[in-house]
Amino acid sequence: MAQEIVGTLWDLIEPFVVVQQPPRPPPQVTHNFWPSLRDALLNGPHRLNNLNLKCDICMDRMSVFDHEHVQHHVEKNMHHGARVLPCGHMFGTRCISRVIVECRNSHIPMSCPMCRTPFVDHPHCLHGHSGMPMPNTIEDIANFPRTLAEGGKIADKCGDCQVVDAVIGLSRLAPILHPPIDLGIMEVIGVSASKPGGHSWSLEPGQGMLNLIVEDLSLEEGTFQNICDETAEILSENTLRNWTSVDLRGLEFHVHVYERVLPGQGPHAMETEEQ
């Protein structure tokens, strides 16, 4: 009798019962052609958190955010972050770097593995273009350079050469504009540059001598700091307008005492990078 009553009650209330279904996961974004991916993300910013981008060379997933980048166990300092070529095709950093190295070693003109668009050299420094890391914020995506087909331009000089030029120029101004300090016979005031991710630039060797940083100086408020800040801003803006091969956003300049030493007397690196 009780079962009959329960059954009757269920028949009465069943039409009004709403069964909660687990929410379906949003579809993953898989576009790996930059103009299509860019437009999809600008039209739906929430999709930035649901990317599943595959490298067309190895078919492995490409990382986008800094915390996702995992260094290769053999190729140190080489992760598989998504890299955009000026034609718009995207590949993992590790794979496209291998392609570039193989082409250079074989003296084969470099081109996109998908569409064969040539890797145009930067015309003033003649360094080859290696694409740029995919931006990972909506603001940076909106400001990223347009592809060549959309009117984008290869910068006259690669980002590395632009920063090296700035370091040399600012180092010439530093002894004049920085407050005077006592220096040794072989010491000079000079500038270095760095950006997030471990990429840094310091004074190049000259006249058979190396330049070794022996003391960090504070970049005090005033004319010289303003010049350094304005230079960093200009270089950062160049990244947004042109294909520079290196993302220069977040660039900072620093002042040091350099000591000129003979090769072998101390470590020196003009440029270091974690890709």
Secondary structure, DSSP 8 states (H G I E B T S, - for coil): -HHHHHHHHHHHHGGG------------B---BHHHHHHHHHH-GGGGGSB--B-TTT--B-B-SGGG----SSSTT---BEEE-TTSBEEEHHHHHHHHHHHHHHT---B-TTT--B----TTT------EE---SHHHHHHS---GGGT--B-SS-HHHHHHHHHHHHHHHHHHHS------TTEEEEEEEEETTTEEE----BTTBEEEEEEEE---TTHHHHHHHHHHHHHHHHHHHSB-SS--TT-EEEEEEEEEE-TTSS---SEE---
